[in-house]
């Protein structure tokens, strides 16, 4: 897992959770990484389609929109 547990715990706490188990934080981290990888792959395809080597903010936004449909 690339994401560490502490930032994930802060996310839980920002929505009002008092305590978060390691397993819960780890599971959310895995889900976040899977979704992030899918968005990154789609954004990379979009940048290549636009004949660019740099992934732009617009690629991320469009990739998210495509995957949410």
N, C-alpha and C positions, 0 to 999 in steps of 0.2 A: 504494500500500500504506500502510495506517495504522500498522501495527506496524513498529517499527524492528528492524534486524538484531541489535543487541546483546542485547536480552532473549531473543531466539530462540537465539542462540549460548549464552547462559547455561543455557537449557533443555537443549540438547544436552550441555553440559559437566556438568550435574547428573546425567545418566545415564551419564557416563563417557567421552564423546567427547573426544579430545585436541585435534583440530582440526576446524573446520567451514568449508567453502567458502562464499563469498558466495551462490553459486547455490543451494546446499543450504538455507541459512538463509532465503533469499528464497522458495524453493518451499514450505517448511514454513509460512512466514508467510502465503502466499497461501491455502494449505489451511486454516490456522487462521482466517483472516478469512472465508472462505466459510462454514465451519461456524458461526462466531460470528454472522454475519449471519442465517443460517437460524434459529438459536436466538433471536436478537433479534426477528425477524419473528414467530415463533410465540409468543414471550412477549408481544409487543405485542397479538396477537390475543386471547390469554388475558386480559390486563388489560382489554381492551375488553369482552370477554364478561362479565367480572365488574363491569362498569360503573365501571371505575376508569381514571384517566389515568396513574397511577403503576405502573410495572412493579415487581413485588415479587420477592423472592428465590424465593418459591414458584412464580412464573410461569416463572422461569429453569429451576428444577429440573423442573417439569412439561414445559416445552417440550423440554428435553433428553431426557426419558424418551419423549415422543411421537416425536421424531425418531429415537431409537435403535431404536424398534420396527419 
